[in-house]
Amino acid sequence: MKRKLGKKIGDTKYTNDQAARIYLYNKMGYEIPGLSKRDKARILELVEEDSTLKEFAEGLVLIGKNSEWIKPSEFWDVGSILKDLNDMTQNISRKEYLAEFIENVDNIFDSNTLNKLQAIYGTRYVTALKDSIRRMKSGSNRPGSTGSTESKWLNWVNNSVGTIMFFNRRSALLQMLSFTNFINWSDNNPLNAGLAFANQPLYWKTWVKIFNSDKLKQRRGGLRSDVQEQEIANQAKNSKDKASAITAYLLKIGFTPTQIADSMAIASGGATFLINRTKTYVKQGLSKADAEAKAFEDFTKISDETQQSGDPMLISSQQSSHLGRLILAFQNTPMQYTRLIKKAGQDIINRRGDFKTNVSKILYYGFIQNMIFSALSNGLFALIPGFDDEEPDEDALDKKSMRILHSMMDTILRGSGLSGAVVTALKNSIRKYNYEKDKGYNADHFNTMIELLNVSPPIGSKVRKIYSAIQTKDVYEKDVIAERGFDLTIDGKFNISPTYDVIGGLTSAFLNLPLDRLIIELRGITEAFDERNTTWQRIAVGLGWRTWDVNAKNEEHDLIKIEAKKERKVQGKIKAKETRENNKKEEARLRKQLKDYKEYQEYKAETKGMSVTNRIEWLKKFLNE
């Protein structure tokens, strides 16, 4: 049935998936928006003839554990069986499934308990607790009910995150660094983890078990690794607007590399942890089955705490707020790590837990992993001697080192929440202002304004894309665009024109369609196959780093710019010569209008040392007076 659902049923334009839902909608007596009586009758006839499809549709009601199927929305045809099941679970059955949890929470956190907690920990603590309980009950990270305009705005912001992450191979690769989150100083210390990995048959058996576990399948299927990713997935399933649903669905698909890398990192690090923690519990007297079950619970807890997550239980009130969606985008991981650092520090102060473990958490999440991630993100490896044909530039090394240092600071600051994000934006704006000021008359303080707008990464990204498109067209690539237009090839080789960078940037900024990412990927693949680049440069762009990160040049475009510069120089000399001749003629014409020798003498005395242009201006003013 899974292979059959996407195929057309009979001679209609509808799929078997849609036909099964139409059958159920009709059985429940619902009116189906936009479906003609003739199409409805034909589809019902085909379903009745296909006993397998009919039985499948009847079985769906049992899966949903409801006597009724959900009512079709206006744009029901955009959805799917999975969407309907999801709506039934989230909107109809959720309270029933969570009845015991809701009852327990309401009994434990009654008004009397909340008053005591407020007296001990303060109002903010209780407010955050109530908000967390609300999110867990509803399964939604959105801050309560929102109006249509507000919802559209949040969707627009969420989807802008999707355009940045669309098939982002570099992000996927860096995601793999998180496998070390499962290393500890007890049963899964580096030595024990190495021994567990050395037992290859057991290691890969455990790896596959984790990768194919319900936990990771759900994480991949629902995009549970990030707040914005989860919202995009929900929008793709639940949108009543076909255009936005298609856009959201494309962006959801674009998260695939990061999703897979996330699951691989969890499975790679979790496998050694699961092996060693199971051994620990067996030694403590548990049966193998009980030890494996308890070890998997421990693995799940560590995974929830350390891997980025959009789970309503695991995000903060700030992240779920309207302001947090604008300002704290991309900050799931930094905020989780900052919380771990804070908790480890509090444990050290209050002498809780293992001192060595707590110190190692602070050092690892605050410095080691932070530094590795920042260095790789900024392409520091591109300055290693031999990576590029050119000699390493000490000035470039200093600049990248400072960028890495500030990137590490930004991670900690933004991880602390809204206040830290504001401080980060102000700090980077001051740095950018000083940088532009040092450029003198070439200063462009619009870049300073963009740094201020980066207090909200999605908004800053959109403004940067628009400004970059304008600068590409009018400044950086104007000669190449004038020469190439909309060309896709040069001398028979694929080499996309910068015109498409302009189109892609504007489309991504305004419509959230990730054409800019598509162009970047195409250019990266082209450079990866270009033998003029070094082997290391080709590997780096193939893995997702940008061409400018690794100094991979587009020689054809550079040649066009050089030739255009030479042509401008020649034309400039010709124009300057014409201007000089015209100025001389104009000055001679104005001198003839002087009345007598006395005025001529005054003119010579007053304009001594002046350029011909200023002499002309003096004559015009003198004659007018």
N, C-alpha and C positions, 0 to 999 in steps of 0.2 A: 504493500500500500504506500509506503514512503516514496518509492520510485514512481508510483502511478499518480500521486496527488497533483504534481505539477503539470501533468499532461492534459490536453483538451479532452472533454467528454463528448463523444459522438460528433455531430456536425455543428456544434455550437462554438461560441467564442469563450465559453467558460471552462475552468479547469475542474478536475475531479474534487479538489479541495473545496472550491466554491460550490460545486454541486451538492456535496455532503452537507454543507452549511445551509444551503437553500432548502434541502430536504428537511433539516431540523427546524429551520425558521418556520416553514410551512406547517410542520407537524404541531408546533406550539401555537399556531394561529396568528403569527406575527405578519404585519405588512412589511414587504421588502422594498425599500426605497430604490427607485430607478430601474426595477426589473419589470419588463412587460409581461402581460398575462401569457402571451404566446411562448416567450422564452421560458417562463416559469413552468408551464405545462409540459414543454419538451424536455426540460431538465428532470422534472419529477418522473416522467415516463422512462428516461434513460436510467435513472437511479433504481427504479422498480425492476428494470430488466437486468441490472447488474447486482446479483445477490450479494457478492462480496462487498461492494461499495455500500449497499444498504445496511448490511450487518455491521460494517465498520462505523457508519454514522450512528446506528443504534448504540454501539459500544461506547461512543464518545460521551453520551449522556451518563453512562455508568462511571467513566473516568472522572468526569466533572463532579461526581457525587451529589448531583442535584436532580430533582425530578424534571426541571425545566432547563432549556438551553437559553443562553443570553440573547436579549433582543438586539436585532441588527441596527447599527448606527447609520447615519446618512451615507457615509463612505465605507460601508461594510466590505465592498469588493476590493479595497486596498489591503484589508487585513487577511487573516488566515485562521485555520483551525487552532493553531497555537495561540494566536492573539485572543480568540474567544475564550479558550481555556484559561489564559492568563487573566483576562478580565473577570471571569467567573471566580477564580481563586482570590484575586486581590480585592474585588469589589463586592462579591456576594458571599463567598465561603470563608473569607479570612477570619471574620469574627467567630465563626463556628469552629474553625480549626484551632484558633488561639484562645478559645474560651477559658481553658484552665489557666493559661498564662495571664490573661487579662484579669481574671478573678483573683489570682494570687497577688498580682501587682497592686490591684486596687485595695486588697486587704492589708498588704504590708505597708504600702505608702499611702495610708489614710491621712486625713487632715492633722490628726494628733502627731503622727510620726513626722510629717513634713514640717510642722511647727517646731518640733524638737531639732530637726536637722537645720532649720533656718537659724535657730538660736545658737547652734554650735558652729556652723560653717558659713552662715550668711545667706542673703537673698539670692545672690548670683548663683550659688551652688544649687539651691532648690529650683530656681528657674531653669537652669541647664538640665537638671534631673527630670523635671516635668517635660521639657522639650524632647529629651531622649526617649522617654516613655511614649510620648505622642508619636514619634517617628517609628518606634518599634511596633506599636499597635497598628498604625496605618500602612507601614511598609514603604512610606514615601519620605524622601529627603527634602521635599519642598516645604516652605514655611507656612503650613496651613493652606487655606483656600486662597486662590489668586484670581483676579479678573482676567478677562480675555486678552486685554492689552498687555497686562503684566506677564501673562503666560507666554505670549508671542515674543516679548522682549527676552524672557529667560531662555526660551528655545533658541532665539537668535544668538545669544551669548554662548549657550552650550554648543551650538553647532559651529561657532567660530573656533572652539577648542578642537572640534572634530576635524576642521580643515588643517589645523597645525599638525595633528597626529595622523593624518591620512597616509597610510602605508609608510609610516616613518620608520625606516629600517634601522637608523642609528638609535632611535629611542628603544626599539625592540632589543638591539644588541646590548645597550646599557642596562636594560631591565634584567639581563642575565646575572649582573653583579650581585643581585639580592639573594643568590643561592647561599651566600655566606651567613645569612641571618640565622641559620639553624645550627651554626657552630657555637659551642659553649666551652666552659672550662671543667666540665664534669664528665658525664658518660659519652658525649659527642665532641670531645676536644679534638684539635687538629690531628693528633696521632690516631685516635680511635676512628675518626672519620676516614682517615687514609686507609686504615685496615679494613673498614667496611667497604670502601670503594674497591679495594684490591680483590675482594670476593665478588668478581664480576657477575657470575650467574645470579647470586642473591641480590646484588645491587640493582641490576636491570629488572629483575622480577619485581622488586619493591618499587622501582622507578615507574614501571608500567602500572602497578597497582595504584600509586598516587595519582599519576596523570589521568587515568581512566576512572578515578573515584567520583562519586556523585558530587563531592564538594567542588572539585576542579571543573567538572562538566558544567555544573551550575554557574560557576564563576565565569567560564568562557561563554556559555550560552546567554547569560544575562548581563554581561559586561559589568560585573560587580567589583571591578578593581578600582573604579574612580567615580566620583560624584557625577561629573559631566558625561562620562562614558555611559553610565547607567541611565541618565536622563535621555541621552540620544537613543539608546536602545528602547526605552519606554515610548519615546515619541514616535519611533519607527513603527512600533506595534499599535499605538493608540491614537495617532493623529487623525483628525477629521478633515484635514486639508491634504489633498492628493499631492500637490507640489511639494509641500514641506515634508510629507511622509516619504516621498521618493528621495529627497535630499538627505533626510535623517537616515534612511536605510543605506544610502551610499556611504555616508560617514561611518555608520555602524560597521559596514563591511571593511572600511579602511582601518579599523582598529585591529584587524586580524593578526598582523605580525606581532603587535605588542601583546595581544591576548596569548598567542602561542608561546612567545618568549616568557611571559609571566608564568604560565603553567610549567614550562620547562625548568625555569629557575626554582620554583617551589618543589617540583619533583626531584631535581638534581640535589638540592640541599636537604630536602626532607627525607630522601631515601636513606642516607647514612644515619640521620637522626632517628628514624623509625627503627632501623636495624639495631642500633645501640641502645635505644630506650626500651625496646622489647627485651633485650638481654638483661637490662637492669631489673625489670619487673619479674622476669623469670627467676633471677637470683634471689629476689625478695620472697619467692614462694608462690607466685601466681602461676596459673596454668598458661600454656602458650597462647591459647585463644583469648583469655582475659588480659594477658600481657600485651598482646597485639592491639586489642581494643582500647586499653588504657593508654598505650603509647600513641595511638592515632588521635586520641583526645588531646594529648599534650602537643602533638604536631599541629593539630587544628588551632589550638590556642596561640601558639607561637606564630603561625601563619597569619592569623587574624590581627595580631598585634604589630607584626613587622612588614607584611606585604601591603601595598597600598590597597585601600578598600573603600567602596562606596556604600557599605552596609550601614543602614540607618542607626544600628547599635554602636558603630565604631567611629562616627564622625562627630565633630563638635557642634555646638549651637551656632557658633560663628560661621562654620562652613555651610550649614543648612540655611542660614539667613539670606535674604535678598542681597545684602551688601557683600556677604561672604562669597556668593556665586560670582560676583563681579571682581572682587579683589583677591580671593583665595583660590582661583582656578590654578590647576597644576600643583597645588600645594598639599595634596593628600599625604604623600610620602614624607615630605619635610615635617609636616605637623605630627604625624605618627612618631617619627624619629625624635622630634623635640620632646614629645610627651614621654618617650622611653628614657631620654637623657634626664629630664626633670625628675621622673620617678626614681631613677637610679641615684640621683643626687640626694633626693629626700631619704632614700633607704640608707645611704651612707651616713647622713646626718643623724638619723634615728637608729642607726646600728641594726638595720633589718637585712636579712638575707646574707649572701656571700659577698664580702668586701671586694674580692678580686673580680667577681662577675660584674658587679656594679661599676667598678672602675673601667673594666674593659668595654662595657656598653657605652659609657661616656666617651672614651677614646675612639671607639670604632665608629659609632654613629655621628659623633660630633666632628671627628677629624679624618680618620683613615678613609672610610667609605666616601665621605664628603669630598675629600681631596681627589681620590681616584675618579669619581664621577665627574667632577668639575674639570679635571685635566683632560679626560677623554672627550667630554662635551666640547671643549675649546680646541681640540686637536693639537695638544701640546706635542704629541709624538711627531708631528709634521716638521718640527725643528731639530729632530735628531739628525746628526751628520749622516749623509748618504740617502736620506729619505727623498731629498730633492736634488736636482742637478746643481742648483746654486748653493753657494756657501751659506751656512747658518748665519742669520742676522742677529747680532747681540741685542739690538734695539727691539727687534720683533720678539725675542725671547723675554726681554724685560716687560714688554707690553702684555704678552700672553700670561706671564707669571702674575702680573697685577690683576688681570682679568680673572684668573683662577682664584686668587685670594679674595677678591670682591664677590665672586660667585659663591664661594664657601660662606662668606659672611651673610650674603643674601639668603642662602638656604636656611641658616639658623634663624635669622631675623624674621623671614616670612613664615617659617615654621612655628613661630611664637604667636601668630595670629594677625589680626587686623592692624594693631599698633605697629608691629614689626614690619608689615608690608608698607605702611606709610613712611616709616623711617627709611626703609630701603629705597623707596622712590625719591625721597628728598636727598639722600646720600648720593645716589646715582645721577640725579639732576645737577647737583653741585659739581660733581666730577665732569659731567658732560659740558657744563657751562665753562669751566676752566679750560677744558680741552679745546673747545671752539674759540674761546677768547685768545688762546695762544696762536691761533691760525691767522690772527689779524683781520685784514679786509676779506679774507676767504671764509670767515666764520659764518656758520649757519646755525643760528640758535633755534630753528624749528626742531632740530634734533634734541635740544634741551627740553622743549615742550613735550616731545614724544616720550622722553624719559619720565617726565612728570605723569603723563597719561598711563605709563606702565604700572602705576599703582594698581590698575586693573589690567592684567596681562591680555585678556581677550580684546579689550578696547584699544590698548596700546599696539597690539599686533595689527589690528585693522587700520589704524591711522598710519602705522609704519608701512604697511603694504600699499596704501594709497599714495603716500609721499614717495616711496621707492619707485612706484610705477611712473609717477610724474618725473622724477629725477632720471630714471632710465631713459625715458623718451626725450627729455629736453637737455640732458647733460651727459650722463655716463655713456650711453649707447646711441646718441643721436646720429653719429656718422654711420654706424653699422645699420641702423634702422633705415636711414636715407638710402643706403646702398642696396640693402637686401629686401626691405619691405616685408612680405609675408612668406619669404622663401623658407623651405625646410631642409634644403641640401646645398652644399657647396662642392663643385667638381664631382658630383655623383655621390658624395658622402653625406650621411645624415648629420646636419648641424643646424639646429633650430634657431631661427631669427629672434633677437631680443624683443621684437614686436609682440611675440606671444607671452613674454614675461610681463609686459604691460597689461595685456588682456587678462592673463591669469591672475595677476595681483589684484586688479580691480574687481574681477568676478568673485574671487575668494573673499575680498573685503566686504562687498555689498550683498552678495547672494549666498555666501557660504558654500559655493561649489568649488571644490579643491582643485581647480585647474592649475594653479600655481604649483601644487605638489606634483601633479602629473608631469609638468614641464621640468621640474627639478629632477624627478626620477629619470625621465628620458635623457636629460643632459648628463646625469651621473652615469647611466649605462653607456652612453656614447663615449665618455671620457675613460670609462673602465676598459673599453676595447681599443682605445687609442694608444698605439705602441710608442708614441712620442713621449708619453708620461712614463715615469719610473714605475717599476713593479709595485713598490709600496704605495705610490699615489693611486694606482689603478685598483689595488686591493681596498684602500680606504674609501674611495668614491663608490666602489662596488658594495661596500658595507653600509653606505648611507651618509658619509660625510660630504659636505658641500665642496665644490671645486675650489672655492676661495679658502676653505679651511686648510687644504693641503697644497695650495699654490699650484694647482693644475691649470695651465693656461689654455685659452682658446686661440691658437696661433693665427687662424684665419681672420678672426675678429681683430686681433692686435694689428695685423697687417693692414686691414681696412682703415683703422684709426691712424696708423702711421702715415699712410698715403693721404688720408684726408687732411692731416695736420700739415703735411708738405704742401698740398694744394692750397690750403688756406694761407700758408706763408707766402706762396707765389702770388696769389690773388691779393693778399694784403699789400705787398710791395707795389703791385700795379695800381691798386686803389689809392695808396699813399701818394704815388707819383701824380696821378690824376688830380688828387685833392690839392697837392702843392701847386700844380699848374693853374688850377681853377682859382685858388686863393690869390696867386700873383695877379691874374687877370682882374679879379674883383678889387684888389687893392689899387691897381693902376686905374681902374674905372672910377673909384671913389676919389683918388688924388686929383683927377682931372676936374672934379667938382669944387675944388678949393678955389676961392676967389682971387687970391693974390699971393705974392711971395711971403708976406708976413704970416698968413695962415699956414703956408707950407713950412715955414721955420718953426712955428708953434707945434705943428704935427710932428716934425723931426725930433724936437726936444722932448715932447711928452711921451713919445712911443719908443724912445731909445732903449734897447735891450729887450723889447717885447717880441713875442712870437708873431708871426704873420696873422694868425687868427685874432689875437688881441689887438693888433694894429687895425684890422678891419673893423672890429667892434668899436674901437676908439673913434675911427673916422665916421662911422654911422651915427654915433651919438653926437659928435661934434657938428656934423652937417644938419642933423635934425634940430639942434639947438639954434 
